[in-house]
Amino acid sequence: MKTINTNKELTKDRINKLIKALSDGIYERESTIRLCLLAALAGESVFLLGPPGIAKSLIAKRLIQAFDKASFFDYLMTSFSTPEEVFGPLSIKELKDNGNYVRLTDGYLPSADIVFLDEIWKAGPAILNTLLTVINEKTFKNGQHVLPIPMRLLITASNELPEEDSGLEALYDRMLVRIYINRIQEKKNFQAMIMGEGSLSTIPAPLKITFDEFSQWQEEIGSVVLNQEVFDKIYLLKQQLEQINETQEDSFIKNDLYVSDRRWKKSIRLLKACAYFNGRDEISSLDLLILKDCLWHTPESRSTILNIIEEFATKHTYGQQVIQKNIDDILVKSQTIKQEMLSHLSEKVTLNSGRLKERYVLNTQESKTYSINNKSMIRFVLLDENQSVSELHTGDSEWVYVNADELNKAIRNGKGEIYGYINRKPKMTPLQFEIDSKNNLIIKDLSNRSLYVCLVKKDNKQLLPLDEWQKSAQLIQQELQKIQKTINIAVAQFHNNLPHNFIDKPLILHTNSSFTALSKNVEELEAEVSSNINRVLNMNNYFQ
């Protein structure tokens, strides 16, 4: 990530304060105001969807106060609205004197900085077609002249969506930011609203955006970088959305989840503005979460998009899914080493048929013998980490010493108890041996867990694969360190992008929770990997 420009950092702080000032006194609408301001700063259009009487027009009127010496135009559309009411009346004098069809635009949409059009879909084709050109080109054809217009933000609103096959798809597609506004939910906010408590504060002059600042920012936004890594994540999001779309059999739902190439292209400008007004020279992965308000068409698809973005926040913004896959892979590798070791080293017994009945016998002819307290003993290495195999001994039991003859007597019927020594402890203790269903000799620990054992032999040829196991175990340890470093870098990148002026808090919390989950998974991985490979790494000491 490039170095943050100091002036941009100051701009970030100013925009944050401006958002709070604009939101003051408008209950539960800060998120909407944030996105509308971002759209204005990016030169994009906004569509507000929601029932009547929920302050849609108030939001638009409030946003005009973000700009110094800016003009505002608002209009409530009806099926009887005429172009003159929106774009200005015809100049009778110009028509009469020169025969030119020219509108007087002062005080109308072509001269306004912020425009609010309520009940947009009720307007007639003449208005909507002209509006399409205005949004596309930021120009207005007045008579023989095509004039640039100062419009920084167009906010449209309705309590309904355009009807299917109404010919309004192109216009709707150009309204990049789409926000669903609901009634006030919190009791204290509802009470304050109906009691008339509080008032809209005046926006401090130093926070207001001047024309020169706005123009300079528009140029600088264009220089914000979209790097390959972030582009790949945008493309991944696009693929995920299209895959979900392809699984839908209903053609209406397919259209509902369709995102045009135009919208993807327009969203890049919004992402650049998002990065710029967060003090950065590059789009970050976290910025992509604002796309939740750019990709939906209906309330139903809005819910689907939100679910996709929430999953994207926890799996892909900082490569969490890749990290988790690496965690899973390491666990499989460590389990594989352990299984190979157990399969190769676990001590087998034979079932011999005697005159009266069958009995289990362990062949100890090749075993190495040890003299302990004038007793001949054989040693078994425990192949699993454990709490202990005796109440008289605490900690991991690494090996035990027992008498070979006594052991064979104890296990001849499948299980039995004998006395032996644990590790280097001088006191004998009872030990529980058994034979499992595959004729492996096992010893029980205090939690009645079955632990595989390996007999120490004179030549120990069974340890020939040990070097390979240990190399693999060391590589696993290195991979664990890399994973922890990767998580630390990702967490640092995440926190470097905070606080964020435009991403909703729930998505920030979702992203943060993914790192908490990864850290927990790494802790559990380290514990299990340690259990799996410690025996391998220390095996040389146990067989001495």
Buried (B, 14 or more C-beta within 10 A) or exposed (E): EEEBBEEBEEBBEBBBBBBBBBBBBBBBBBBBBBBBBBBBBBBBBBBBBBEEEBBBBBBBBBBBBBBBEBBBBBBBBEEEBEBEBBBBEBBEEBEEEEEBEBBBBEEBBBBBBBBBBBBBBBBBEEBBBBBBEBBEEBBBBBBEEEEEBBBBBBBBBBBEBBEEEEEBBBBBBBBBBBBBBEEBEEEEBBEBBEEEEEEBEEBEEEBBBEBEBBEEBBEBBEEBEBEEEBEEBBEBBBEBBEEBBEEBEEEEBEBBBBBEEEBBEBBBBBBBBBBBBBBBBBBBBBBBBBBBBBBBBBEEBBEBBBEBBBBBBBBBBBBBBEBBEBBEEBBEBBBEBBEBBBEBBBBEBEEEEEEEEEBBBBEBEEBBBEEBEEBEBBBBBBBBBBEBBBEEBEEBBBBBBBBBEBBBEBBBEBBBEBBBBBBEBEEBBEBBBBBBEEEBBBBBBBEEEEBBBBBBBEEBEBBEEBEEBBEBBEEBBEBBEEBBEBBEEBBEBBEEBEEBBBBBEEBBEBBBEBBEEBBEBBEEBBEBBBBBBBBBBEBEEBBE
